[in-house]
Amino acid sequence: MAPLKSLEAQYGILDSNFQSFCASNGIFTEQEPTSERLKEGITQVLSIIDRQHQPWLNGLQLLEDAQQNKHVLSTGFKGIDKLLEGGLREGQLTELVGPSSSGKTQLCLRVAANVAIQHKGRVIFLDTGNSFSPRRIEHFVRQISGSVFNEKVMSNILCHSTFDIFSMFDVLHQLENSLKSQGHKGDCKARTLIVDSISSLITPILGGSGPQGHALMTSAGFLLKKLAHELNIAVLVTNHMVAGEGGNLKPALGESWKSIPHVRLLLSRDQGNKTCSISILKHPSLASGEVARFVIDD
């Protein structure tokens, strides 16, 4: 356990009891502290411990929390807002799935601009594939606000590039600590977290015969849901499509991931024009199969 013990000074939670627990379960091996296996083990164990210490809430507390803290945020698309009875709900993880070039990133950028303007909130955008476009954000800001360029709105959309799942964990934990320490201070509350795309971070770790990849995927999903609930923010992630039985397209990441998002939406785009369709695949309170059509302005 020497590599783990060397981290005790930096991370107080990794004390002797924690080290003994890991040793008794064979989680860690005698590897360098920077090894990928050590990072995986720490992530898994911290996730387990965190889930075991969730407070009990009664029905009245949950209802009050939903009414007072879990607001609905407009997406900026009337068709989508009508379909979702207002838009994205704070406290929920919403997944947007669709094939390549269906408009997933454009929808995310429009949501970011609309939340920053209409809801006067801060948006955190995790860019996993160099898809974030400040020029598109500026275009949407001007479109929503009537050709007026708003520097404050632009400054409230924060972008962070992350290209592997461990970097995402680092960013999310930093975000959690930062927002919890801020509380309700300041005049601009964080309202939305966008990850475009979650599948590009998870897909590379799902190969191989071991369970580590799926465990990390599950940990990532539960962390995103935890942030949504505890910080009262709407979390929006994108996912691509893969070929299924008979060549039919289906959402990537498999059955294990399917159960994690609160809401799952399918986005498609008519070839040769700007018209898109979005349908509900999964929703805690709305019927699946409902469809809305809207236009993404290029």
Beta strands, then each sheet from edge to edge (+ up, - down):
strand 1: 72-73
strand 2: 88-89
strand 3: 93-97
strand 4: 122-127
strand 5: 157-161
strand 6: 190-196
strand 7: 234-239
strand 8: 241-243
strand 9: 249-251
strand 10: 263-269
strand 11: 275-282
strand 12: 291-295
sheet 1: 1+ 2-
sheet 2: 5+ 4+ 6+ 7+ 3+ 10+ 11- 12+
sheet 3: 8+ 9-
end
